[in-house]
Amino acid sequence: METHLLKCYVVVEHQYKASTPGPESERTMFFYSEARVDGLMKRIETPSEMTEHFENRPDFLYYKHTDFGKKPKKFGPQDKSTTQEPRPILVCVI
């Protein structure tokens, strides 16, 4: 697992497996929650779920967990566009 310490506006640390660095892979990100409007402190992503931890929010939200379904497989010619279909959301626990 590679760890990158980023000196940017809100990301403190971004951890991911070097063998699968693309989207929808396993990753953990830590943020400066004070620098974000939504107070996001930590996000853990896998291909099938995402968990977010928040702090100091006026609505007292501190945890959100989302389970994703599998993308439907498309058969036929490949689209030339670069947009990807989003993962379908099965459950979102707040």
Secondary structure, 3 states (H helix, E strand, C coil): CEEEECCCCCEEEEEECCCCCCCCCCEEEEECHHHCCCCEEEEEECCCEEEEEECCCCCCCCEEEEEECCCCCCCCCCCCCCCCCCCCEEEEEC
